[in-house]
Amino acid sequence: MFELSERMKRIPPYLFAEIDAMKKKKLAEGVKVIDLGVGDPDLPTPKHIVSAMQKAVERADRQKYPSYEGMLEFRESVSEFYKRRKGINLDPQKEVIALIGSKEGIAHLPLAFVNEGDYVLVPDPGYPVYYASTVMAGGRAFFMPLNAENSFLPDLEAIPEDVRKKAKIMFLNYPNNPTSAIAEKDFIKSAVDFCIDNKIILAHDYAYGEIGLDGYRPKSFLENKNAFEVTIEFNSLSKTYNMTGWRIGFACGNEEIVKGLLKVKTNVDSGVFEAVQEAGIAALRGSDEFIDENCRIYAERRDILVDGLKNLGFAVEKPKATFYVWCRVGGSSIEFVKRILDGAGIVATPGIGFGKNGEGYVRFALTRSKEVIAEAIKRLERLF
Ligand SMILES: *Cc1c(COP(=O)(O)O)cnc(C)c1O
């Protein structure tokens, strides 16, 4: 009786929901499933962050509507964090806003700047929200293929002139989900220059900005000296501090873009619960040792998974960042995922779920203990 809007019909079902249904079926059959599918950290939020929330939640003044842009103290803690970790200066009053997780901000950005028929440049493969938010705002996606030959960076020269003219936003995401590729200074400069030349908003999703392995430090796009002219960077406490369920992130960078996003948000939500922001402040002002230790754990797991996959003959490299391993499997990625779920009880994410260009790859998430990952490798050895 109630037909979905044309817009919603253009958005495919959320991939992870389908995988979840397949997994539930296996569990119901009594299989001990190893889930390397969803990118949700298995380790707990650090204690000092939890305690900060516990204290704050009892305070009556923290139980009211928060401000739309986030508590000044939270925004100041973001600014201190960027200074300390990246050497970047952010004005907490004008260049930072709190988000209900970075996904929320990414999903709302096109509503602020995209008119019917405008292009949004979307990486393929990529986090599905870039495409969905483009469609919800009435925009058209122009897909930028990310290929192994180009280190999973888009070829900006290949974007046609007419698309450049009608493009409002370019989404980029480094360290990248799902390919775990990284962006270095030269590419960042070319992306910033491209967006300045073509008057395009550079929306950089930096959710894995603190998941650098073997001492590698992923670059913020705001490290580029001209980036503030066109860039909004989305960041999150979800992956950095194992806080996916808390729903807190932030956007920072160009004042005008941040303000545009805030205008949408003031009409949609009423900010982040202040007790959660207190937890965020404790996280961002806390010791960086937690970040190092977290990354050390992922690196150890990565070594077990990648070495095991290599032994089995898969073409796979050790990522320098993120907690994903992007593995070439050839052929249909869905068939491969079904095969390892059926034959070994292992959940992985088919590359095609991130876009046409992700076909032939599977993404494994390093969000299980090294013992469990070693067990997954044993099961795969029996299967292949
Ligand atoms: C996890 C993730 C996010 C969103 O995280 P939030 O929990 O909404 O802050 C954004 N982008 C990418 C690429 C992610 O993998």
PDBQT file of the ligand as one rigid body, heavy atoms in Angstrom, charges set to zero:
ROOT
HETATM    1  C1  LIG A 401      33.146   3.045  10.567  1.00  0.00    +0.000 C 
HETATM    2  C2  LIG A 401      33.151   4.032   9.469  1.00  0.00    +0.000 A 
HETATM    3  C3  LIG A 401      32.538   5.274   9.584  1.00  0.00    +0.000 A 
HETATM    4  C4  LIG A 401      31.515   5.657  10.609  1.00  0.00    +0.000 C 
HETATM    5  O1  LIG A 401      31.750   5.606  11.849  1.00  0.00    +0.000 OA
HETATM    6  P1  LIG A 401      30.817   6.279  12.926  1.00  0.00    +0.000 P 
HETATM    7  O2  LIG A 401      30.650   5.198  13.929  1.00  0.00    +0.000 OA
HETATM    8  O3  LIG A 401      29.524   6.682  12.311  1.00  0.00    +0.000 OA
HETATM    9  O4  LIG A 401      31.583   7.437  13.393  1.00  0.00    +0.000 OA
HETATM   10  C5  LIG A 401      32.681   6.198   8.569  1.00  0.00    +0.000 A 
HETATM   11  N1  LIG A 401      33.379   5.906   7.488  1.00  0.00    +0.000 NA
HETATM   12  C6  LIG A 401      33.957   4.721   7.314  1.00  0.00    +0.000 A 
HETATM   13  C7  LIG A 401      34.697   4.463   6.060  1.00  0.00    +0.000 C 
HETATM   14  C8  LIG A 401      33.849   3.738   8.280  1.00  0.00    +0.000 A 
HETATM   15  O5  LIG A 401      34.391   2.543   8.069  1.00  0.00    +0.000 OA
ENDROOT
TORSDOF 0
